[in-house]
Every structure is written in C-alpha cells, then in structure tokens.
C-alpha cells in the first residue's frame, strides 16, 4: 500500500530527518585515517539516542547495529567492525534509518578518508550528482521510471560507470521500507505515476566498474553484505524526500544552502 502523507506527517518526518542529517554532519569530523568503523557506529548510536530518537535498523530482521558501514568495494549492508581500521585513501558509505516519535527517515552518505584518488573523488561526485538528477524527476505526474532513467542515462550512458540493479530505493513511512520500489535505472515514462504526498528514498549505488554485485560474509559468518563483482570502488548517496505540488522536498538535508531549492517552506 502507498500512503499519501499529511502536512503534519511530513513535518514529523522532517524532524526525524534532521536528527539523521545531524549524525552525518557530525561524522565529517569523526571519519579519518586510523579510526575503526566501529567508532562510526558508536557515534551514531550516541547522537541518535541523545536526540530522543531510535536507530530503526537495530533489531530489524536480526540486524544488530544502528549503521551499515561499507568501505571501498563494499556496496551496501556491511556491518561496523572493530577490526576494520580506515586508512588514507578509503571511501566509506554510512547508511542509517532513524525513528523519531514514530516517524522514519533514511539516508546514506559517502565520505573520503584522508586524501583520496582522483578517480575515487570523481566517483563520489558522479554518484551525488546522480542522486540529485533523480530527485529532480520526482515531481507530480512523472513516473517512477523517470527517476531511474535520469540516473542511469548519466551514470552509465555518460560516465560509463556501473549502476547497481539489485539494490534500490523505496517508499518510506509508516515503516522504513514501503511501496513503491524506486529503482536507480529504468525507462522514462514507465511505472507508477507520482502523486503529491508520497514519501520515497532515492539512493543510487554506483560502481567504477561493472554494475554487478556479489554477496560476501563477514569473518564470523554472522552476516552477509554486498560488494562489487570486480572489486572496483562503489559510492552511494541517499535522501528521503516528499513529492509536493511545489516540487521534490528533501527531508534529510545536511546543507540548507546547497539544498535551498529542495527545502520545505
């Protein structure tokens, strides 16, 4: 079922999104060479709880953590690990979902660890731009396929990178995973028509090499995660947004100036 959110519900989701954005902003000062990925988890947990919210991923389908922390060729769903020490040149994706007073928000961001290569920086720039190209298509009377087509045409057609197929965006609220599915690829003019009040995530995962991914296990075999099939770097950016009659509005913005055209009035 796809629910149309009221103005009050959207405001509540934006409050949840502000907590989540605060975690991401704080991580800018935390993520550096020499820390373990567990320190990311510890910071996120503390910040979320201190702001009266809860990490939705913790306990979901057996998952034990507030964050997914995926490094370099790890595409998504990797766990924070005390033994994984970030080194200069790494890129790290931090994905999390926050619940504040019953309202969900979901966002992933990619961070540079120290000084990164030109190709890693370009991958991050392309992936972030792809997110916003998709957001620009999230307007009333467009279709789901318009979002994915804009992302795929840019990342694969223009930049010749790999646009992951198996992992996609989704509707959000009242739970963190709702209908509709929001692929990062597709055909323009195809799929569900978008309506004002729909809340979705858009979350392109882009690889420097192939779009194909494989499943891997953590060392103790307690969890599976995804990595690029060819070992190439992968980046991801994700926002939660609401479709309105005044265009798409981002509910997890970290930068009011950069996002000034996408904010609720």
Buried (B, 14 or more C-beta within 10 A) or exposed (E): EEBEBEEEBBEBBBBBBBBBBBBBEBBEEBBBEEBBBBBBBBBBBEBBEEBEBBBBBBEEEEBEBBBBBBBBBBBBBBBBBEEBBBEEBBBBBBBBBBBBEEBBBBBBBBBBBEEBEEEBBBBBEBBBBBBBBBBBBBBBEBBBBBBBBBBBBBBBEEBEBBBBBEBBBBBBBEEBBBEBBBBBBBEBEEBBEBEBBBBBBBBBBBBBBBBEBEEBEEEEEEBEBBBBBBEBBBBBBBBBBBBBEEBBBBBBBBEEEEBEEBEBE
